Amino acid sequence: MNINIGIADDHQLFLKSLSLLISGFSGFQIVAEAMNGKEMLDKLAHLPAAPDILLLDVNMPVMDGAKTTEAVLKLYPTVKVVALSMKDNDATIIEMLKAGCCAYLLKDIHPTELEKALREIFTTGIYYNDASNVNYRRLLLQSEQKQTLTDREREFLSLACSDLTYKAIAAKMNVTERTVDGYREILFNKLNVQSRTGMVLEALRRQLVTL
């Protein structure tokens, strides 16, 4: 039984090269090629059956990878969508995983690793690329944690936006200075800042506090 693959990428040379490469893997067949997400959706509508795996470039004109992923999974929930990208930054990975991708592969992946990944995705529905040190659960957890603050974190943040010293903040919150240090590190991480000034400015920008 063939594993049917669809590929969308706006770089035609890469698209054709990847199609040729995957077609050479035993048991694989390319059933759809497209230069953007909208074109891929049009191609899928005319296929007798949706592909098993859909490889999507993250950055495409007309309809990018994230929007295409959401649209495809709404219409074809059984398709296993895989993100393809030159970038391995956290924000891009999180965006694609939240859209519904089951794996995130870098375009410079070795052909042997690619075949292994596709077979694993077909069999298990997921693939963790440890070679590029992508810890998906960590990234998603961090993303979710950054969206909310606890009541105590908000209290600390409000006090940190005043002229009180950290020692004074600890006394006002009735906690140790070490606990305050912990709150500070948590807020630095959640707000993605490296200083008290940066924390205050980011808190104001996000309207977490008012002065």
C-alpha positions, 0 to 999 in steps of 0.5 A, spaced: 500 500 500 502 506 498 503 512 502 500 518 499 503 525 500 501 532 498 506 537 498 505 545 498 511 550 497 512 556 493 519 555 491 518 550 485 525 547 484 525 545 492 518 543 490 520 538 484 526 536 488 522 534 494 517 530 490 522 526 486 526 525 492 520 522 496 517 518 490 524 514 490 522 512 497 519 505 497 511 505 498 511 512 497 507 516 492 506 524 490 498 525 489 498 533 489 503 539 488 502 546 489 505 553 490 501 555 495 495 553 500 489 555 496 492 551 490 493 545 495 486 546 497 483 546 490 488 540 488 485 536 494 478 538 492 479 534 486 482 528 488 478 521 489 481 521 496 485 526 501 493 524 502 495 520 508 500 526 509 501 533 507 507 537 507 506 544 508 511 550 507 511 555 513 511 561 509 507 561 502 504 567 498 496 567 498 495 562 504 501 561 509 502 554 512 498 555 519 492 558 515 492 552 510 493 547 516 487 549 519 483 549 513 485 542 511 484 539 517 477 542 518 475 539 511 480 533 512 481 531 519 484 525 518 490 528 514 497 528 517 499 535 516 507 536 517 510 543 517 516 544 513 521 550 514 528 553 514 527 556 521 527 553 527 525 559 532 520 557 537 514 562 535 514 559 528 514 552 531 508 554 536 504 557 531 504 551 526 503 546 532 497 550 534 494 550 527 494 542 528 501 540 525 503 533 527 511 534 526 515 540 524 521 538 519 527 543 517 528 543 510 535 541 510 533 534 513 537 528 511 533 524 506 534 518 510 531 522 516 526 524 512 524 517 510 524 515 517 520 521 519 514 520 514 514 513 516 513 514 523 508 520 522 504 515 517 504 509 523 504 513 529 501 520 527 507 524 530 514 525 530 519 528 534 525 531 531 530 530 537 536 532 532 534 539 532 532 539 539 525 541 538 521 540 545 514 541 542 511 539 549 516 544 552 514 550 547 507 549 547 507 549 555 511 555 555 506 558 550 500 557 554 503 559 561 505 566 558 498 567 557 496 568 564 499 570 571 497 568 577 494 572 582 500 572 586 504 574 580 500 580 578 500 582 585 508 582 585 508 585 578 504 591 580 508 592 586 514 591 582 512 597 577 512 602 584 519 605 587 519 599 592 525 595 593 525 587 592 526 587 599 520 592 601 516 588 596 517 581 600 515 585 606 509 587 603 507 580 600 509 577 607 514 572 603 521 571 603 526 575 599 528 568 595 520 567 594 520 574 590 526 572 586 522 567 584 516 571 582 521 576 578 524 570 574 517 567 572 515 574 570 521 575 566 520 569 563 513 570 561 514 577 559 520 575 555 524 580 558 531 581 562 530 587 567 525 590 571 525 596 567 523 591 561 518 588 565 515 594 567 514 597 560 512 590 557 507 590 563 504 596 561 504 595 553 500 588 555 496 593 559 497 588 565 498 594 570 496 601 570 500 607 573 
